[in-house]
């Protein structure tokens, strides 16, 4: 007898198999019992018939509880009406009969569910979200491998920030002060001179006291940096990557998207080119839509939501005012008040998912920018060195994984996209 996974049941119709799983739901109808099984890879129904089990075994089956762990032996059959496969049980063995499960079928408050996040992860929707997340991570690696990038692991402990220290977690580092990284970008820039195209992917930390549905204090970020590239080429890489990632989910996670009741038509739109508008055009459009945004101000979450509801595909917003952007962004030669940068906004009101720019490659100009931003020249001397020894035009971008998961899954809050969310109010479990 072969031990199989639920996802492979279609290959074993009319064969007896063994499945190890958890009972995520159950009901009984007279002399027949139905157990919903979850084995990690999928869900299937096990049917227990009193005529197929001896009396002792049938009585033992009545002890089942939610989340009981079990080994099932039975014959695989196809559901008469659906494209699903079931197990007609001939024998079973409990590993553990679970205690009363805290998360019942009734509605629970968000705080209760987050307090029990270690258990909430088992629910079908949370299961589906994490499977989609896994596909997006795998697709990211696949894309970069196919496009000749290599992964460079940037440090999590850093002596200074990319953009000042107001939103960083500070800690004592022996006799010095260190910070939890907010981005691996600056370190990746050093690596392009050895490898040309590089990326990293790992946890980053922001001490920003934000309470919005789009913010976490710990999240996973992908940063990529590329040598010999301009802004237009940078945007094309981002577009290709996002299209590759979403296509992977559409191909591999149909069942998960159905569980999430995700309308996939907006995701299928990514076959079309992404929209590109300038910051000035975006501000004008927002003012027409009733926003009180002023020229020169950064777009807020409400502005991004309003704007992306007007488009059926992701939007690049380019050429922001340099005054509201980071010191390392190169200025537009045609208009020094604008930075050669872009944010990518997901449609359906989801807002920013990635941001990037052309990096300043001139030593003297970069030195000037560091001083203008009142940053320590000594702290950034190593970064300046990169412009002294073979400097080239280069650029990069980064995306927040959880924001992409939120959009692709069609859910409303970023806290559901990471296994154990960290916010300004939550560090447990």
Secondary structure, DSSP 8 states (H G I E B T S, - for coil): -EE--GGGGGGGBTSEEEEEEEEEEEEEETTEEEEEEE-SS-EEEEEEETTTS-HHHHHHHTT--TT-EEEEEEEEEE-SSSS-EEEEEEEEEEEE-----SS-SS---HHHHHHTHHHHTTSHHHHHHHHHHHHHHHHHHHHHHHTT-EE----SEESS-SS-STTS-EEEETTEEEEE-S-SHHHHHHHHHHHSEEEEEEEEE------STT--SEEEEEEEEEES--HHHHHHHHHHHHHHHHHHHHHH-HHHHHHTT---HHHHGGGS--EEEEHHHHHHHHHHTT----TTS---HHHHHHHHTT-SS-EEEE--BGGGS-TTB-EETTEEEEESEEEEEETTTTEEEEEEEEE---HHHHHHHHHHTT--TTTTHHHHHTTTSS---EEEEEEEHHHHHHHHHT-S-GGGGSTT--BTTB---
